[in-house]
Structures are given as C-alpha cells and as structure tokens.
Amino acid sequence: MATPEQTGVLPGDHPLAEAARQWLAALQRCVRALDYEAAGGLFHPHVQAFGTYAAVVDSREALRREQWQHVWPMIGEFTFRLAEVRCAGSEVLLGVIAPWDSVGRRPDGTTYPRPGRATLILARSAGRWVALHSHFSLAPSTR
C-alpha cells in the first residue's frame, strides 16, 4: 500500500493542510461580509468553476456574477468545518475537500440549515495560494 508521501495525501497537521485552512478561513470571511472584491483575490483570474447556479465558468468575474451574487446574499453563518478539511498535493498544487455549513433564508424570512461541501484546486502564484478550480454543492439529502 502506498504511503501518504507517495500519494500526496496529507495528514491534518501538515503545514500545507494548515495553509489550506487559512485560505478557507479567508474565503469564509469574504462570504460572510459579501466582500466579492477580496474573494476575487483568492481566485485565479481564469478560475474554472461550477456550482448551484453556475453551470461552468472560466473567470472569476463570471464566478462572481453567475454564482456568488446569487448565493451569498441569501445565506448566513457560512462556516467551513476546518477540522474536517482533507488535502492532497504538494507545495505547487493542492487539492482541498472541505465541508461547510450555512443558514438559508426563504423569501418569507424563515431559515433552514444548508450544509454542503467544496472541492478546490489551489496553486501557488506569486507566493500565495489561489484557486484554479472550485465546486461548491449542497450536501446530499438524508431522506
């Protein structure tokens, strides 16, 4: 069986896993503050992404317009479950899986739990991590 070093799977206490958690915490702050400008700085200009609203986009402007602006104003308490983050990769390219929670708001003002998960591919660019890919989706129903 391959070791974590051979597969690139990183233990939770690895410095790269901590770097991923720091990146996620920064994005979490942006979502909560509806700070699209700061969030954009966390993503590559030509990020490839999809989500609940965006089928497939290939720029951070399209990601903002087709995904973030539809979702972020309608949710609250967006929180990555940082202790559950999983990573694989290297100092150059890092795959991240992160569960998250939020509270959705219906048109009548009532709220509901809105758990989900994200997959991201982060790359080092000019000494910092930026997302080359992101996919956010709601957790499967537990019916």
Sequence and secondary structure as in RCSB ss.txt:
>XXXX:A:sequence
MATPEQTGVLPGDHPLAEAARQWLAALQRCVRALDYEAAGGLFHPHVQAFGTYAAVVDSREALRREQWQHVWPMI
GEFTFRLAEVRCAGSEVLLGVIAPWDSVGRRPDGTTYPRPGRATLILARSAGRWVALHSHFSLAPSTR
>XXXX:A:secstr
   HHHHTEE TTSHHHHHHHHHHHHHHHHHHHT HHHHHTTEEEEEEEE SS SSB SHHHHIIIIIHHHGGGE
EEEEE GGG EEEE SSEEEEEEEEEEEEE TTS EEE  EEEEEEEEEETTEEEEEEEEEEE     
